[in-house]
Every structure is written in structure tokens, then in C-alpha cells.
Amino acid sequence: MRRRSLLAAVAATLPPVVTAGCSDDPGGEFADPPARVAESELVREHVGSDEETVAVEGTIERTRDVEISYLEVRVEFHGDEETLLDSTVEQVEGVDEGDSWPFRVTFPHVGEPAADVVAHDAEVVQNL
């Protein structure tokens, strides 16, 4: 049996998977999240050295008037548009007050790997 046929047969026997944050219903539960990344930027330190670091700093803002007591933000660090170098999820501190919160997510490698980071994506992945 060919590999694709085998994979299709196995997938047909598995129960449906629900992915958080996705919905076929445009007015559904995830259509209007209570918070989003308003802005973010790459920040470098010790550029050109073996100690070079890169992080993403930004701001998350409330989008709806609901209680938020916990947030997580995911940052994907890219070498270019097609190369994902790493993905890191961090808890955002101090979300029990206010309408916006700063965050910082540091790339987990230093030196040349950090220098290879040229782009990023940041999104809120957990709202409670």
C-alpha cells in the first residue's frame, strides 16, 4: 500500500480534531478574542558578537470588555519567510489590571543562531 493511501486510511479512522482558535462559524467563540498583539518588534543586544541575543518586545491589548486573568503569547522566530527557527510560548505577567500589557519573549539561542533571526510573528494563544 502506498504511503499516502495508508495515511488517508488511518486518518479516516481517527475521531475529528478540534483546534483551539479555529472555527467554521465566523460568529463563533473564537471570532472575537478578548486580547490581541497590538504591536511587536525585534530587539537585539550585543550585535555581531558570540553573545548576540534577540527578543521580541511588544504590547497586548484588550479587545473586549471581559475579565482576563491569564494570557500566553507565542512568538515564532524566522530566518526568512520560509524558515522557522524556533517557536516560544511565554506567560504574560500582570494581566489582572489595565487594558494593555507589555511582553518580552527571548529567542533561546545566542550568537550566530540569534543573528540569523530576521523576522517574527507574535500572537496571543491563551486567554482566560
Protein Blocks (a to p, Z undefined) as FASTA:
>chain_A
ZZklmmmmmmmmpccdddehiafblklmklmccbdcfbdcdddehehiakbccddddddd
dfbdcddfbdcddddddfblmlcfbdcddddehilgcjbdcdddddfbehjllmmpmbdc
dddfbdZZ
